[in-house]
Amino acid sequence: APAGPLSAELRALIERRLPDSLVVPLRRYEREHAQGSEGGEAAFVLGQLHFARGEYRQACDAFGRAGARLQPERKTVARYWAGLSWLALKAPEQARAALEEVAQADPVLRPAALLGVALAWELSERPEQALKTLEEVLAQPPGESGPAALERPSALAERRPRPQIARRARERRRREY
């Protein structure tokens, strides 16, 4: 999920360089435009770069800065990616906080954010909370989150004596996907 269109100046900066040489120019651009949304755009792109490289701590920081600077309608996307970064760091409390906020604020990102919340509950070894959250995802059209949201109840239910939940999830996954 992109944070939105990039300014022409930032797009030109990105297009002139190879991805591996973008960190320093993006940081410089972010500092130079710290007072405007352009700085938030640069921080978001930097977060994407760090996330793609598996540098999740740096991604959390960059997405946090982006969320603070972007226009209100674009903040939730940055918050969503910060939540995914926290999840990748195996920091379920921070991930859950960010993703719950997104789920409440953005109906388009709600299914994906709730799936992340469920994964955070699972990471916290709270399978019942994870199942409850997955039910919430699946109560509405889950979009692209559907297959993963249907796979997790099966995995969670098989670890516990709840085969009917696993069976229903498998049947729905086969039927819908």
C-alpha positions in Angstrom: 0.0 0.0 0.0 1.7 3.2 -1.1 1.4 6.4 0.9 0.3 8.2 -2.1 1.8 10.0 -5.1 5.3 11.4 -4.6 6.4 14.9 -5.3 8.2 15.4 -8.7 11.4 16.3 -6.9 11.4 13.2 -4.8 10.5 11.0 -7.7 13.4 12.4 -9.7 15.8 11.8 -6.8 14.6 8.1 -6.6 14.8 7.6 -10.4 18.4 8.9 -10.6 19.8 6.3 -8.2 20.0 2.6 -7.7 18.0 1.4 -4.6 21.2 0.5 -2.7 22.4 4.1 -3.0 19.2 5.8 -1.9 19.6 5.8 1.9 21.8 8.8 2.3 20.0 11.0 -0.4 16.6 10.1 1.1 17.8 11.1 4.6 19.2 14.3 3.3 16.0 15.1 1.4 14.0 14.3 4.5 16.0 16.7 6.7 15.9 19.4 4.1 12.1 19.1 3.9 11.5 18.4 7.6 8.7 20.9 7.9 6.5 19.7 5.0 4.8 16.6 3.8 7.7 16.1 1.3 9.8 15.1 4.3 7.1 12.6 5.3 7.1 11.2 1.7 10.9 10.7 1.9 10.6 9.0 5.3 8.0 6.7 3.9 10.1 5.7 0.9 13.0 5.2 3.3 10.8 3.0 5.4 9.9 0.9 2.4 13.5 0.5 1.5 14.5 -0.6 5.0 11.6 -3.0 5.1 12.5 -4.6 1.8 16.1 -5.0 3.0 14.9 -6.7 6.3 16.1 -3.7 8.4 12.9 -3.6 10.4 14.1 -1.4 13.3 15.1 1.3 10.8 11.8 0.8 9.0 9.9 1.4 12.2 11.7 4.6 12.8 11.2 5.8 9.2 7.5 4.9 9.1 7.0 6.7 12.5 8.6 9.8 11.1 6.5 9.6 8.0 3.3 9.2 10.0 4.1 12.3 11.9 4.7 14.4 8.8 2.3 13.1 6.1 -1.1 14.6 5.5 -3.8 13.1 7.8 -5.4 11.0 5.0 -2.0 9.3 4.4 -0.9 8.7 8.0 -2.7 5.4 8.3 -0.6 3.8 5.5 2.6 4.8 7.3 1.2 3.5 10.6 0.2 0.2 9.0 3.7 -0.3 7.7 5.1 0.6 11.1 2.9 -2.1 12.6 4.2 -4.7 10.0 7.7 -3.7 10.9 7.1 -4.2 14.6 5.5 -7.5 13.8 8.7 -8.5 11.8 10.7 -7.5 14.9 8.6 -9.9 17.0 7.4 -6.9 19.1 3.7 -7.8 19.4 2.6 -5.0 21.7 3.9 -2.3 19.5 2.6 -4.0 16.4 -0.9 -4.5 17.9 -1.1 -0.9 19.0 -0.2 0.4 15.6 -2.4 -2.0 13.7 -5.4 -1.6 15.9 -5.2 2.2 15.3 -5.2 1.6 11.6 -8.1 -0.9 11.7 -10.2 1.7 13.5 -9.2 4.6 11.2 -9.1 3.1 7.7 -11.9 0.8 6.3 -9.8 -0.1 3.3 -6.8 -1.3 5.4 -9.0 -2.8 8.2 -8.9 -6.5 7.1 -5.1 -6.4 6.6 -4.6 -4.5 9.8 -6.8 -6.9 11.8 -4.9 -9.8 10.3 -1.7 -8.2 11.7 -3.4 -7.8 15.1 -4.3 -11.5 15.1 -0.7 -12.4 14.2 0.5 -10.2 17.1 -1.9 -12.0 19.5 -0.5 -15.3 18.2 3.0 -14.1 18.7 2.1 -13.1 22.3 0.9 -16.7 22.7 -2.8 -15.6 23.1 -4.4 -18.0 20.6 -8.0 -17.3 21.8 -7.5 -13.5 21.2 -6.0 -14.4 17.8 -9.0 -16.5 16.8 -11.4 -13.8 18.0 -9.7 -11.2 15.9 -9.6 -13.6 12.8 -13.3 -14.0 13.2 -13.7 -10.3 13.0 -11.6 -10.2 9.8 -13.7 -12.9 8.3 -17.1 -11.4 9.3 -16.7 -8.8 6.5 -15.3 -9.3 3.0 -11.6 -9.8 3.8 -10.2 -9.0 0.4 -6.7 -10.1 -0.1 -6.3 -10.9 3.6 -8.8 -13.7 3.2 -6.5 -16.7 2.4 -4.1 -15.9 5.3 -7.0 -15.1 7.6 -8.5 -18.5 6.8 -5.2 -20.3 7.2 -4.4 -19.1 10.7 -7.6 -20.5 12.4 -6.7 -23.9 11.0 -3.1 -23.7 12.4 -4.3 -22.3 15.8 -7.2 -24.7 16.1 -5.0 -27.8 15.3 -2.7 -26.9 18.3 -5.7 -26.9 20.6 -8.6 -29.5 20.8 -10.8 -27.4 18.4 -11.0 -29.5 15.1 -14.3 -28.0 14.1 -12.8 -24.5 13.7 -10.0 -25.9 11.6 -12.4 -27.9 9.4 -14.7 -24.8 8.8 -11.7 -22.6 7.9 -10.3 -25.2 5.5 -13.7 -25.6 3.8 -14.3 -21.9 3.4 -10.7 -21.4 2.1 -11.3 -24.2 -0.5 -14.7 -22.8 -1.4 -13.7 -19.1 -1.7 -10.1 -19.3 -2.9 
